[in-house]
Amino acid sequence: MAKEMGVKVSIDSDAHSTGDLDFLQNGINQARRGWLEPEDVINTRSLTELKKLLQQEA
């Protein structure tokens, strides 16, 4: 539903230690289950692209 409404998401590992960074794959898997594509995920963008996106939303 979020994708259909144009909501942009961020994928997070919820890491509490460096070893937990591998959990990022779980977030990627969930995004794929929701048919999200890279353009739907804000942390797939470069810093320059992210700044532009955030300025549009302000």
C-alpha positions in Angstrom: 0.0 0.0 0.0 2.9 2.4 0.8 4.4 1.9 -2.6 1.0 2.5 -4.3 0.7 5.8 -2.3 4.2 6.9 -3.3 5.6 6.6 0.2 9.4 6.5 0.3 11.0 4.1 2.8 14.4 3.5 4.4 15.7 0.1 5.0 17.4 -0.3 8.4 19.3 -3.2 10.0 18.3 -2.1 13.6 21.9 -2.9 14.5 23.0 -2.6 18.1 26.5 -3.8 17.3 28.7 -4.2 14.2 27.8 -7.9 14.0 24.2 -7.0 13.6 24.8 -5.1 10.4 24.3 -8.3 8.6 20.6 -8.0 9.5 20.3 -5.4 6.8 19.6 -8.3 4.4 16.4 -9.0 6.4 15.2 -5.5 5.7 16.0 -5.9 2.0 14.1 -9.2 1.9 11.1 -7.5 3.4 11.2 -4.7 1.0 11.4 -7.1 -1.9 8.3 -9.0 -0.5 6.5 -5.6 -0.7 7.6 -5.2 -4.4 9.7 -2.2 -3.5 12.3 -1.1 -6.0 15.5 1.0 -5.5 13.6 4.2 -6.4 11.2 3.5 -3.5 14.0 3.3 -1.0 15.7 6.5 0.1 18.9 5.0 1.3 19.7 3.5 -2.1 20.5 7.1 -3.3 23.6 9.1 -3.3 24.0 11.9 -0.8 23.4 14.5 -3.6 20.2 12.7 -4.7 19.0 12.3 -1.1 19.5 16.0 -0.4 17.5 16.9 -3.5 14.7 14.5 -2.4 14.6 15.9 1.1 14.4 19.5 -0.3 11.4 18.5 -2.5 9.6 17.2 0.6 10.2 20.3 2.7 
